[in-house]
Amino acid sequence: MLITAAVGVAVNLIMGFLLNQSGHLHSHSHGPPAAAPSSAHGHSHGHGPQQSHGSLAVRAAFIHALGDLLQSIGVLVAAYIVRFKPEYKIADPICTYIFSVLVLFTTVRIIRDAGIIVLEGVPRHLDVTRIKEDLLKLEDVHSVDDLNVWALTTDKTAAVVHLQLIPSSATKWEEVQSKARLILVKTYGIYRCTVQLQCYRQTSPNRCTNCQISTA
């Protein structure tokens, strides 16, 4: 058992090293696509660089190898204890349970990241409130009506935003659109973004018929 555990530790160390190098190379193998030009209807799509987190499959394989490594270390520790202290055979199942719990904790992040992608959730490294605040700081923006951000993959994020412009800035929509897309793409690394613009129009509150009659 001692020799088998030692061989398992060595093999899993090699596998973990190779998978870690593979994930690192994969995360730097794709350059950012060119940004798309603005359209002529207050609506634009942009592509930009994205903070890379590596392939989820490679990360999962690396975590699996790491889990096997921890299990092998557990077996190795138990084998040493049993070899020199045969009366402590209980060390074998104890080490197995302890290192199994450690393996369980190493998979939590992978499950969480996969869930965010499947459920189209907001990536953990992005703060929607902060993005909205930065968009509101643009000179000609009156309000941010809608902002949706969701994960496409571990290293690609999409966003759709609807901005209300100050009425006097209606002719500057292309400039505002470009600045908004620059914030999303360059500052927050959004891979695909859509910016919709509309002039703000203040509407008078609706008054019911009974109120109009009573005030007449």
Secondary structure, 3 states (H helix, E strand, C coil): CHHHHHHHHHHHHHHHHHHHHHHHHHHCCCCCCCCCCCCCCCEEEEECCCCCCCCHHHHHHHHHHHHHHHHHHHHHHHHHHHHHCHHHCCHHHHHHHHHHHHHHHHHHHHHHHHHHHHCCCCCCCCCHHHHHHHHHCCCCEEEEEEEEEEEEECCEEEEEEEEEECHHHHHHHHHHHHHHHHHHHHHCCCCEEEEEEEECCCCCCCCCHHHHHHHC
